[in-house]
């Protein structure tokens, strides 16, 4: 074996230029596999951090647990930590509505309740408050505050500690007040949840079954931290399984891309030297020896290329970790930059070795079959096909351009290999674009209609207030909504089975119309909100003037009931809805349908209808705004907020969503920056692959190009011929890749259950990059060809 390695090493040294191109191809392929697997490993760590921040660090929970169940679970040796969070109902603190609860101090940090100052309440007269409320009310630790409990009792309590702000409670303007365990025992809990964190390595699904069996707990009392369980591969959630399926498809694409990159370049490089293998046959080498020589060559290429590919892939991973760490240091400051995936490294090494060996088999077989006579005469070297489309192409193109296109189309195997090499990289790009999707990442983001602050009032707010606020400096956009509960009737068959089963019975009139088992929520939109509503409209129209002309409403099929989105109705366009008013019953027509709306009410309702402000005023006498949303200018927001607060009376509740919005946007933007960097690496490797493949292809045609120069082709014509050939390869691969990539992207997004729009900018970017890359890729090899004399080029091997 060593003797063959020596021969192979000397053989490679004699063909450094071509060998370097092949080695570079292997390096790029290994870099792609190691880098992407390692960066995906970083992405999983990112997702885990997000889940822990959003959902908490627990695996399962038991709803409304009995003390005997808690004692049984605590006695298990596979439980690392556990604790109870109780919802004790609603009361007031300093005459402000608040939510009361209690939490076990040992588990508070697991649910992201971090003590920033003071201590957890221990005595019956101690409470714990959020920082934002203490700052707003000018309170400090040790102060006495008057609170009214959910059971009606009131008293003065001592503030024992301060915890971090929660964006949700801050946006709702309802502070969370934590009582001590002693105080909570005297109150009846609205609900309680017992959270369980298992030790590392525990089979959670098995442990959960044992807990249910021992304590006889029904399925509906068990909850799951699906995000964390998914990352641990211990879930049966269909949505998560779909995401896993997407991951498997993308992994397969990465490996296929690497295989094609290596095979294409190695095949071109070896096939170019078929005559040399024939010459070795002339001096006594057997077919078996030729095969071994090619395989030894592939081994040496692997040994040289793989270490560089692994190193480059690890650098990609370090860069990805650095993005997470420094772009959003508040969340990911503890992440180590030097992250890499051992699975990714192993996959890269195996891909490099196995693909190079597999790629060498076909060329080795063909090299061994070369006749010594053909090798000496060179009859296998230059073949110009007489069956050519050159005559047809020359009707529209210049001769050199037609020859270049013909050269690309004439060699079917080379065309397929080159096109596949380019197409698979583009498919990979389109496929990984799916990752930049809130549905895939499991995060919510702000939309065009998301307010920075908003006001709500059960008594309503006047149009004059809306006018004053909209004219105020610092207010960028303002939009209000009137809302009321109405009695609406319609065809009872439009009520969903899911909704009917949630009620004891649904009353039906003799004429087949629902007699409104529950009230309906009617909401008004202005022109701006109707424009935003188009993104949610599944059927029909939401043009304000059309709705006004035809007494139109928009029906919302899914609404929130008990914090769960369920389908209550299944309206069709043209359905009639009858609303009772003081002036009699008014008929409306369903002109638009939404599956769900971005706004909801806490009241249990049958359905939601949206209409114009004009039609709303015709139905309801309550024409005051119940909600006003405001988007602020970027500058001097605090000053603007202070001036706005001065205009509000005690009946209006102020809600600040800025922290909540920032948390959501930061989470998504961090992932987006990371993944776009990820896609940038894929694009860079794809570009380098195209350049390298073109270089190898042109280098393999040195003698042919020299012959064309010898028969009178000028340097300018040579440029056009080679460029036409390169662009033909590139466009063929690009068009194929775009078509298949779009179909793949559409399928993956359908699996996620999200909408798909034609990725125009992705297609345009891909086409531009492919054409430019093809043009730049021929510059270097053409310079080398022109630098040689014609006789030297023809004689080159």
Buried (B, 14 or more C-beta within 10 A) or exposed (E): EEEBBEBBEEBBEEBEEBBBBBBBBBBBBBBBBBBBBBBBBBBEBBBBBBBBEBBBBBBBBBBEBEEEBBEBBEEBEBBBBBBBBBBBBBBBBEEBBBBBBBBBBEBBBBBBBEBEEBEBBEEBBBBBBBBBBBEBBEBEBEBEBEBBBBEEEEEEBBBBBBBEBBBEBBBBBBBBBBBBBBBBEEBEBBEBBBBBBBEEEBEBBEBBEEBBEEBEBEEEBBBBBBBBBBBBEBBEBEBBEBBBEBBEBBBEBBBBBBBBBBBBBBBBBBBBBBBBBBBBBEEEBEBEBBBBBBBBBBBBBBBBBBBBBBBBBBBBBBBBBBBBBEBBEEBBEEBEBEBBBEEBBBBBBBBBBEBBBBBBEBBBEBBBBBEBEBBEEEEEBEEEEEEBEBEEBBEEBBBBBBBBBBBBBBBEEBBBBBBBBBBBBBBBBBBBBBBBBBBBBBBBBBEEBBBBBBBBBEEBBEEEBBEEBBEBEBBEBBBBBBBBBBBBBBBBEBBBEEBEEBEEEBEBEEEEBBEBBBBBBBBBBBEBBBBBBEEBBEBBBBBBEBBBEEBBBBBBBBBBBEEEEBBBBBBEEEBEBBBBEEEEEBEBBBBBBBEBBEBBBEEEBBBBBBBBBEBBBBBBEBBBBBBBBBBBEEEEBEEBBEBBEEEBEEEBBBBBBBBBBEBBBBBBBBBBBBBBBBBEBBBBBBBBBBBBBBBBBBBBBBBBBBBBBEEEBEEEBBBBBBBBBBBBBBBBBBBBBBBBBBEBBBBBBEBBEEEBEEBEEBBEEBBEBBBEBBBBBBEEBBEBBBEBEBEEBBEEE
